[in-house]
Amino acid sequence: MAIDLQWLKRVIERRKKESGEEGIRLHPPAMVKEVLEFLRVGELGKGVVVDMTVGTGGHSLAILQANPRVEVIGIDRDASSLEVAAERLADYADRVTLIYGDMRDAQRLLMQLGVEQVDGCLIDPGLSLWQMDSKRGFSFLDDAPLDMRMDRASQVTAQTLLQTLSAEEMENLFVQAGERRSDARRIAQAIVKERSRSGGIPTAKALAELVTQIKGLRGGRIHPATKVFMALRMAVNEEIDSLRLGIWEGSKILKKGGRLVVLTYQSLEDKTVKETFATLVQPPERGEERPMLRILTKDPVRPSYQERHQNPRARSCKLRAAERVK
Ligand SMILES: C[S@@+](CC[C@H](N)C(=O)[O-])C[C@H]1O[C@@H](n2cnc3c(N)ncnc32)[C@H](O)[C@@H]1O
């Protein structure tokens, strides 16, 4: 569904006036300079770039500002993030189209706009700062139900998982997100015990407190519930599958010579990008119709010292890029 930016801007202004709410924390986009360079935004003629995870529009804004001839199509599965992006990009409304949807459906979504092929695709997955503040249970401090859905129209919440998964299933989920097996087991058992004692864990804050009370977890310098929260969020939003499918979709909609840039923030995501790129650089089998890529970054590119210093959130960021050759 494409969104009318001018209309949205008016809705947001009215809502702000009614609620008296001022100022929001916008997500600072990571590695902007490198993203623009790998996408060759400055060199594009009348090009189209798809921001497949537009979020609150930081990267899109930089793309629009870098080249007045480039159009941006921004996709996100979080309708409220799109509202913010619409407001932020309103000055460029004649060159922006925002679409509510999943990047794994990018080709179909673009077809609905009559667009077949584009010059560049950007994937910047995961959670934005805006979403972290949205009281959906993403933050340890949220005295709000454990929802964690990026797309409010999807069915499964973090609460559903905590109520229905067995201790073993939960343990495996936490291990996938990087938790030590022994810690994952103790956390899963504590959750199951609490669930049978009180009927469930009502809020994000309550879950963070429950994990904090387990003695002897090896969290290091990070909050002991960090990986548990990440595991739940990733499962609720099927983030790894979406990322893999998003890379495939991005590759399919690129024209020959078009570029795909993917940012990641943790090892499981980076591994997924590396493996998916490795599949897509193989020549298609005879009769197989699929894109073929050439990798532009042998090793992932990291943020500059200056950026890591200024934006701590970008510290773990890795950029991989590829070009469509077939
Ligand atoms: C890190 S933020 C992107 C920030 C953005 N680049 C900016 O500069 O503001 C990630 C965004 O991706 C969205 N997202 C995550 N998975 C998605 C998917 N499968 N399809 C579409 N959007 C997705 C999230 O809702 C979130 O808004």
The ligand as a Gaussian input file, in Angstrom:
#p B3LYP/6-31G(d) Opt

LIG

0 1
 C       17.486000      -0.067000      11.955000
 S       15.901000       0.441000      11.425000
 C       16.236000       1.269000       9.905000
 C       16.673000       2.656000      10.127000
 C       16.758000       3.479000       8.872000
 N       17.771000       2.992000       7.986000
 C       16.993000       4.941000       9.209000
 O       18.021000       5.475000       8.804000
 O       16.149000       5.541000       9.869000
 C       15.215000      -1.047000      10.851000
 C       13.836000      -0.922000      10.270000
 O       13.600000      -2.103000       9.508000
 C       12.271000      -2.454000       9.633000
 N       12.190000      -3.868000       9.261000
 C       12.766000      -4.898000       9.898000
 N       12.516000      -6.029000       9.225000
 C       11.788000      -5.688000       8.137000
 C       11.237000      -6.425000       7.061000
 N       11.355000      -7.744000       6.986000
 N       10.579000      -5.753000       6.092000
 C       10.430000      -4.402000       6.164000
 N       10.917000      -3.664000       7.177000
 C       11.587000      -4.300000       8.148000
 C       11.941000      -2.174000      11.071000
 O       10.554000      -2.024000      11.263000
 C       12.719000      -0.877000      11.298000
 O       11.910000       0.238000      11.061000

